[in-house]
């Protein structure tokens, strides 16, 4: 994660871990939704590596906002942290 301080990197890593935990415990999600959210987590990692954009992440999570607010909140916190870091 070029240009980010260690504290910020640690926060993003912790938020990604939390996202994955929430995702795995979400029994009300079908496999298609789980796979889409796993893809979003991968996109977050790609964003850290400069391979995708925050706008792409925001678009992806928007469709889960109404039906899965807990998951959406976890993803949004990661995206917000990335934005705060200037990524």
C-alpha positions in Angstrom: 0.0 0.0 0.0 2.3 2.7 -1.3 2.1 6.1 0.4 -0.1 5.0 3.3 1.2 5.0 6.9 1.4 1.9 8.9 -1.5 2.9 11.2 -3.8 3.5 8.2 -2.8 0.2 6.7 -3.5 -1.6 9.9 -7.0 0.0 10.1 -7.8 -1.0 6.5 -6.6 -4.6 7.2 -8.7 -4.7 10.4 -11.8 -3.4 8.5 -11.3 -6.0 5.7 -11.1 -8.7 8.3 -14.3 -7.5 9.9 -16.0 -7.4 6.5 -15.0 -11.0 5.8 -16.3 -12.1 9.3 -19.6 -10.3 8.8 -19.9 -11.8 5.3 -19.2 -15.3 6.5 -21.8 -15.0 9.3 -24.5 -13.6 7.1 -26.8 -16.5 6.9 -29.5 -14.5 5.1 -27.4 -14.1 2.0 -27.7 -16.3 -1.0 -24.5 -17.6 -2.6 -24.7 -15.1 -5.4 -24.8 -12.2 -3.0 -22.0 -13.7 -0.9 -19.8 -14.0 -4.0 -20.5 -10.5 -5.1 -19.5 -9.2 -1.6 -16.3 -11.4 -1.7 -15.6 -9.7 -5.1 -16.1 -6.3 -3.4 -13.5 -7.3 -0.7 -11.1 -8.3 -3.5 -11.7 -5.0 -5.2 -10.9 -3.2 -2.0 -7.5 -5.0 -2.0 -7.1 -4.1 -5.6 -7.8 -0.5 -4.7 -5.0 -0.6 -2.2 -2.7 -1.8 -5.0 -3.9 0.9 -7.3 -5.8 -1.5 -9.7 -9.4 -0.2 -9.3 -11.2 2.9 -8.1 -13.3 3.8 -5.0 -16.2 4.8 -7.4 -16.3 1.2 -8.6 -16.4 0.0 -5.0 -19.2 2.4 -4.2 -21.3 1.3 -7.1 -20.9 -2.4 -6.2 -22.0 -1.9 -2.6 -24.9 0.4 -3.4 -27.1 -2.5 -4.5 -26.8 -4.2 -1.1 -27.7 -1.1 1.0 -31.4 -1.8 1.5 -31.3 -5.6 1.9 -28.1 -6.0 3.9 -27.3 -2.9 5.9 -24.7 -4.5 8.2 -22.6 -5.7 5.3 -23.0 -2.5 3.5 -21.8 -0.6 6.6 -18.8 -2.8 6.9 -17.8 -2.2 3.3 -18.5 1.5 3.5 -16.2 1.9 6.5 -13.4 0.3 4.5 -14.1 2.5 1.5 -14.3 5.6 3.7 -10.9 4.7 5.3 -9.4 4.3 1.8 -10.8 7.7 0.8 -9.4 9.3 4.0 -6.0 7.8 3.1 -6.2 9.4 -0.4 -6.3 6.1 -2.2 
